[in-house]
Amino acid sequence: QVQMVESGGGLVQPGGSLRLSCAASGIIGAIDRMGWYRRAPGKRRELVAFIIISGVTGYGDSVKGRFTISRDNAKNTVYLQMNSLKPEDTAVYYCHARNNLGDDHWGQGTQVTVSA
């Protein structure tokens, strides 16, 4: 039984900050990668950030320098610190995990709204 429990979404003013978290449990094997994707209205899903087992990270171009991904391996939890938020960051953010068998797991999504 896989669980991907997301939290931290909400409404924030432009220039503000939010911190998302995602705790994964029940995934068989080893988790190779965790990350965040987002889908804004009328747009395709896009990569926000990922972190692999070695700790190497990657970011989508639109969030580089503003967002930071981190993890707590003991808790199987990934975080996304979002600073200098813009209205264009408004989207549903989805947590993602992939194990060493190639299985993909997704959270239910958490809404982030950036508006004055």
C-alpha positions in Angstrom: 0.0 0.0 0.0 1.7 3.2 -1.3 1.0 6.5 0.3 2.2 9.9 -0.9 1.1 12.4 1.7 1.5 16.0 0.5 1.1 19.2 2.6 2.0 22.9 2.5 -0.1 24.3 -0.3 -2.2 27.3 0.0 -2.7 31.0 -1.0 0.2 33.4 -0.9 0.9 36.9 -2.1 3.4 37.6 -4.9 6.9 37.6 -3.5 5.9 35.3 -0.7 7.1 31.8 0.2 5.6 28.4 0.8 7.2 25.1 1.8 5.7 21.9 0.4 6.3 18.5 1.9 5.7 14.9 0.7 6.0 11.8 2.8 6.2 8.5 0.9 5.5 5.1 2.5 4.8 1.6 1.3 7.0 1.8 -1.8 8.8 -1.5 -2.5 12.5 -1.6 -3.1 14.6 1.5 -2.9 13.4 5.0 -3.9 15.7 6.2 -6.6 14.2 9.6 -7.2 11.7 12.0 -5.7 10.4 15.2 -7.0 7.7 17.7 -7.8 5.8 18.4 -10.9 3.1 21.0 -11.5 0.1 21.5 -13.8 -1.3 25.0 -14.4 -4.7 25.6 -16.0 -4.4 25.2 -19.7 -0.8 24.0 -19.6 0.9 20.6 -19.7 2.5 19.1 -16.7 6.1 20.3 -16.1 9.0 19.3 -14.0 9.6 21.6 -11.0 12.5 19.8 -9.2 13.9 16.4 -8.5 16.4 14.8 -6.2 18.0 11.4 -6.8 19.5 9.0 -4.3 23.0 10.5 -4.5 21.6 13.9 -3.6 22.0 15.4 -7.0 19.2 17.8 -7.8 17.7 19.3 -10.9 15.3 22.2 -11.5 13.0 23.4 -14.2 14.3 26.6 -15.8 11.4 28.7 -14.6 12.1 28.0 -10.9 15.9 28.0 -10.8 17.2 30.3 -8.2 13.8 30.6 -6.4 13.0 27.0 -5.4 15.0 24.5 -3.5 14.4 20.8 -3.2 15.6 18.7 -0.2 15.0 15.4 1.4 15.0 13.6 4.7 15.9 10.0 3.9 15.1 8.7 7.4 11.5 9.9 6.9 11.3 9.2 3.1 10.2 12.8 2.8 10.9 15.4 0.2 10.5 19.2 0.6 10.1 22.1 -1.8 11.0 25.5 -0.5 9.4 28.1 -2.8 10.6 31.7 -2.5 9.8 34.8 -4.6 6.6 33.3 -5.8 5.0 34.7 -8.9 1.4 34.4 -10.2 2.7 32.1 -12.9 3.7 29.6 -10.2 0.0 29.1 -9.6 -0.7 25.4 -10.2 -1.5 22.0 -8.7 1.8 20.6 -7.4 2.2 16.8 -7.5 4.7 14.8 -5.6 6.5 12.0 -7.5 8.6 9.0 -6.5 10.3 6.3 -8.5 11.8 3.2 -7.1 14.7 1.1 -8.4 12.2 -1.2 -10.3 11.0 1.7 -12.4 7.7 2.1 -10.7 6.2 5.6 -10.6 4.0 6.9 -7.8 2.1 10.1 -7.5 0.5 12.2 -4.8 -3.0 13.6 -5.2 -1.8 17.1 -5.7 -1.8 20.2 -3.6 -3.0 23.6 -4.8 -0.6 26.6 -4.8 -2.2 30.0 -5.6 -0.1 33.1 -5.9 -2.4 36.2 -6.1 -2.7 39.7 -4.7 
